[in-house]
Amino acid sequence: DDLTRKGLEVVKRLSEKARDSGSWVTLVQIWHLAAAEDGLRSAAAIPLGLWDESLEKAREAKDMATVIEMIAASETKPGKLQEEAFAELSRHVAEIARGWDQAGKQDAEKSFNALTALAIANGDASIRTYLQSELDKLKKYENEEKQKVLQKLEGSPEAEAIVEAGHVAAKWQWDDVVQKAVAAFDRLINQAGLTDTMGGLRALKTLSAMHKVAQEGDFAEFVHDQIADAYEDLLKREKASNDAIRLLKFAKAA
């Protein structure tokens, strides 16, 4: 019993020294040596506990550099310690992935790049492979969402469909899709005769309806000028009529 107690004290002292100095490879080796012997199973709980505490602190501090160092350190002796460290990285990656949506995409990609740089610095290929796989999944998801939006712009969509697609494209910062939505909106204005021969009040009602669905959201800024230009064209035509009553009705409707 006395020898066991002294042995545990030695394991604890060495484990704490390894933990305090960030010598994760040493801590992993101590755990594996203790876990491999039936009589030292209780000793294995010491480095394991210190490993878990270190992961907890890294999680609270969002210190992924330490987590990746711990994964890399356990690469040569895979087991429970590496599984726990990798689980911590996976949780962090899942949190980043939730931000891979619309405007948060760029920040999320920067986070992935930062993690990849840490993996490269630690010479760990498995982490890089994992990160690339997760990034590919997100890009595939984004592309699927983009195709859904493009489908809404096929054929001759109504204003609501164009604006809905435009809002999503603007949030995701898909410039090519935004321009396609703008072009579709412009065609709709021309097809409605707003800049041609349609009656003033009727044209104004159509334009007002289009403005109503387009006035909010990220896409609004892209079609604001088109709506304003169409309104100016309508107003010029009404002024040119020299019909005071007609112009008054138009102004009242506007």
PLY file of the C-alpha trace (Angstrom):
ply
format ascii 1.0
element vertex 254
property float x
property float y
property float z
element edge 253
property int vertex1
property int vertex2
end_header
0.00 0.00 0.00
2.82 2.37 0.85
4.52 1.67 -2.46
1.25 2.18 -4.28
0.73 5.52 -2.55
4.25 6.65 -3.43
3.78 5.47 -7.00
0.58 7.46 -7.32
2.35 10.54 -5.93
5.06 10.17 -8.56
2.49 9.78 -11.35
0.60 12.82 -10.08
3.75 14.93 -9.84
4.95 13.97 -13.32
1.49 14.45 -14.81
1.04 17.89 -13.28
4.50 18.92 -14.46
3.66 17.78 -17.99
0.32 19.59 -17.87
1.80 22.84 -16.53
4.54 22.89 -19.17
2.16 21.95 -21.99
4.06 18.72 -22.60
1.02 16.90 -23.92
3.07 14.10 -25.47
4.46 13.28 -22.01
1.01 13.34 -20.44
-0.26 10.95 -23.13
2.67 8.61 -22.54
2.07 8.56 -18.78
-1.58 7.74 -19.31
-0.82 4.91 -21.76
1.83 3.41 -19.48
-0.52 3.45 -16.49
-3.53 2.21 -18.45
-1.55 -0.71 -19.86
-0.92 -2.27 -16.43
-3.71 -3.79 -14.38
-2.15 -2.66 -11.14
-1.84 0.94 -12.32
-5.40 1.52 -13.54
-6.05 3.90 -10.63
-2.93 5.84 -11.59
-4.24 6.26 -15.13
-7.09 8.36 -13.75
-4.61 11.09 -12.75
-3.32 12.10 -16.23
-6.82 11.52 -17.62
-8.30 13.98 -15.12
-5.64 16.58 -15.90
-6.27 16.07 -19.64
-10.00 16.65 -19.18
-9.40 19.75 -17.06
-7.09 21.16 -19.73
-9.69 20.54 -22.44
-12.34 22.25 -20.31
-10.16 25.33 -19.86
-9.38 25.39 -23.58
-13.12 25.19 -24.36
-13.95 28.07 -22.03
-11.16 30.19 -23.52
-11.97 29.03 -27.09
-8.30 28.08 -27.23
-8.28 25.79 -30.26
-4.50 26.07 -30.55
-4.17 24.03 -27.34
-6.85 21.55 -28.43
-5.08 20.94 -31.74
-1.74 20.58 -29.95
-3.33 17.94 -27.71
-4.76 16.05 -30.69
-1.41 16.12 -32.45
0.38 14.99 -29.29
-1.89 11.94 -29.00
-1.53 11.03 -32.70
1.19 8.45 -32.07
-0.85 6.75 -29.34
-4.50 7.05 -30.38
-7.05 6.26 -27.72
-9.41 7.86 -25.23
-7.33 11.03 -24.86
-7.28 11.72 -28.58
-10.99 10.92 -28.90
-11.82 13.47 -26.20
-9.64 16.16 -27.77
-11.07 15.50 -31.22
-14.60 15.70 -29.78
-13.74 19.15 -28.46
-12.53 20.24 -31.89
-15.68 18.82 -33.47
-17.88 20.84 -31.12
-16.00 23.99 -32.07
-16.26 23.21 -35.79
-20.01 22.61 -35.42
-20.32 26.05 -33.82
-18.45 27.62 -36.74
-20.62 25.71 -39.21
-23.76 27.25 -37.72
-22.35 30.62 -38.79
-21.88 29.41 -42.37
-25.08 31.04 -43.40
-25.53 34.10 -45.53
-23.60 37.10 -44.17
-21.63 35.03 -41.64
-20.02 32.89 -44.33
-16.83 34.93 -44.67
-16.11 34.92 -40.93
-16.74 31.19 -40.79
-14.33 30.58 -43.65
-11.67 32.66 -41.87
-12.14 30.48 -38.78
-11.66 27.33 -40.86
-8.50 28.78 -42.39
-7.16 29.64 -38.93
-7.78 26.09 -37.69
-6.14 24.63 -40.79
-3.08 26.83 -40.20
-2.85 25.49 -36.64
-3.10 21.92 -37.93
-0.32 22.58 -40.44
1.84 24.15 -37.72
1.43 20.98 -35.66
2.07 18.73 -38.64
-1.22 16.88 -38.18
-2.65 15.59 -41.46
-5.71 13.98 -39.88
-6.98 17.34 -38.60
-6.45 18.97 -41.99
-8.33 16.13 -43.70
-11.19 16.47 -41.21
-11.41 20.26 -41.59
-11.37 20.05 -45.39
-14.14 17.45 -45.29
-16.33 19.67 -43.10
-15.62 22.68 -45.31
-16.56 20.70 -48.42
-19.88 19.75 -46.80
-20.68 23.40 -46.10
-19.79 24.49 -49.62
-21.96 21.70 -51.03
-24.85 22.88 -48.85
-24.36 26.46 -50.03
-24.30 25.38 -53.67
-27.55 23.44 -53.18
-29.17 26.56 -51.69
-27.87 28.62 -54.60
-29.41 26.24 -57.14
-32.78 26.54 -55.37
-32.61 30.33 -55.70
-31.61 30.15 -59.35
-34.62 27.93 -60.06
-36.90 30.65 -58.72
-35.51 33.02 -61.34
-36.14 30.66 -64.24
-38.86 31.49 -66.77
-40.98 34.55 -66.01
-41.15 34.87 -62.22
-43.46 37.30 -60.43
-42.10 40.23 -58.45
-42.47 38.41 -55.13
-40.39 35.44 -56.36
-37.72 37.72 -57.82
-37.43 39.74 -54.63
-37.39 36.63 -52.44
-34.59 35.16 -54.53
-32.78 38.51 -54.53
-32.94 38.82 -50.75
-31.40 35.37 -50.25
-28.72 36.00 -52.89
-27.81 39.35 -51.32
-27.51 37.82 -47.86
-25.27 35.05 -49.16
-23.35 37.64 -51.20
-23.83 35.72 -54.44
-23.11 38.66 -56.75
-23.88 36.73 -59.94
-27.32 35.68 -58.65
-28.06 39.19 -57.39
-27.37 40.59 -60.87
-29.63 37.94 -62.40
-32.42 38.92 -60.00
-31.90 42.60 -60.80
-32.14 41.83 -64.54
-35.33 39.82 -63.95
-36.82 42.70 -61.98
-35.90 45.12 -64.75
-37.56 42.88 -67.35
-40.68 42.76 -65.21
-40.85 46.55 -65.14
-40.50 46.74 -68.91
-42.99 43.92 -69.50
-45.53 45.71 -67.33
-45.22 48.73 -69.62
-44.19 51.00 -66.79
-41.73 52.80 -69.01
-43.87 52.64 -72.14
-47.58 53.21 -72.79
-49.42 51.75 -69.81
-51.98 54.10 -68.26
-50.51 56.29 -65.53
-52.64 55.20 -62.58
-52.59 51.54 -63.57
-48.84 51.65 -64.04
-48.43 53.40 -60.69
-50.42 50.70 -58.92
-48.26 48.02 -60.51
-45.09 49.88 -59.57
-46.34 50.44 -56.01
-47.04 46.73 -55.62
-43.51 45.93 -56.80
-42.07 48.52 -54.48
-44.01 47.12 -51.55
-42.50 43.64 -51.88
-39.02 45.01 -52.57
-38.68 47.78 -50.00
-37.29 45.60 -47.20
-34.39 43.18 -46.97
-30.92 43.02 -48.46
-32.13 43.10 -52.06
-33.92 46.45 -51.71
-30.83 48.54 -52.39
-30.27 46.77 -55.71
-33.70 47.62 -57.17
-34.24 50.97 -55.50
-32.86 52.91 -58.48
-34.93 50.91 -60.96
-38.14 51.66 -59.09
-37.19 55.33 -58.73
-36.38 55.62 -62.45
-39.64 53.96 -63.45
-41.55 56.33 -61.18
-39.76 59.33 -62.70
-40.72 58.13 -66.19
-44.36 57.80 -65.13
-44.35 61.25 -63.57
-42.85 62.84 -66.70
-45.56 61.26 -68.85
-48.29 62.51 -66.55
-46.82 66.02 -66.56
-46.63 65.93 -70.35
-50.36 65.24 -70.54
-51.09 68.77 -69.32
-54.19 67.31 -67.66
-54.42 68.86 -64.20
-57.12 66.44 -62.95
-55.18 63.41 -64.24
-51.98 64.69 -62.64
-53.80 65.36 -59.35
-55.16 61.79 -59.30
-51.65 60.48 -59.99
-50.12 62.58 -57.21
-52.84 61.46 -54.79
-52.29 57.80 -55.68
-48.53 58.19 -55.29
0 1
1 2
2 3
3 4
4 5
5 6
6 7
7 8
8 9
9 10
10 11
11 12
12 13
13 14
14 15
15 16
16 17
17 18
18 19
19 20
20 21
21 22
22 23
23 24
24 25
25 26
26 27
27 28
28 29
29 30
30 31
31 32
32 33
33 34
34 35
35 36
36 37
37 38
38 39
39 40
40 41
41 42
42 43
43 44
44 45
45 46
46 47
47 48
48 49
49 50
50 51
51 52
52 53
53 54
54 55
55 56
56 57
57 58
58 59
59 60
60 61
61 62
62 63
63 64
64 65
65 66
66 67
67 68
68 69
69 70
70 71
71 72
72 73
73 74
74 75
75 76
76 77
77 78
78 79
79 80
80 81
81 82
82 83
83 84
84 85
85 86
86 87
87 88
88 89
89 90
90 91
91 92
92 93
93 94
94 95
95 96
96 97
97 98
98 99
99 100
100 101
101 102
102 103
103 104
104 105
105 106
106 107
107 108
108 109
109 110
110 111
111 112
112 113
113 114
114 115
115 116
116 117
117 118
118 119
119 120
120 121
121 122
122 123
123 124
124 125
125 126
126 127
127 128
128 129
129 130
130 131
131 132
132 133
133 134
134 135
135 136
136 137
137 138
138 139
139 140
140 141
141 142
142 143
143 144
144 145
145 146
146 147
147 148
148 149
149 150
150 151
151 152
152 153
153 154
154 155
155 156
156 157
157 158
158 159
159 160
160 161
161 162
162 163
163 164
164 165
165 166
166 167
167 168
168 169
169 170
170 171
171 172
172 173
173 174
174 175
175 176
176 177
177 178
178 179
179 180
180 181
181 182
182 183
183 184
184 185
185 186
186 187
187 188
188 189
189 190
190 191
191 192
192 193
193 194
194 195
195 196
196 197
197 198
198 199
199 200
200 201
201 202
202 203
203 204
204 205
205 206
206 207
207 208
208 209
209 210
210 211
211 212
212 213
213 214
214 215
215 216
216 217
217 218
218 219
219 220
220 221
221 222
222 223
223 224
224 225
225 226
226 227
227 228
228 229
229 230
230 231
231 232
232 233
233 234
234 235
235 236
236 237
237 238
238 239
239 240
240 241
241 242
242 243
243 244
244 245
245 246
246 247
247 248
248 249
249 250
250 251
251 252
252 253
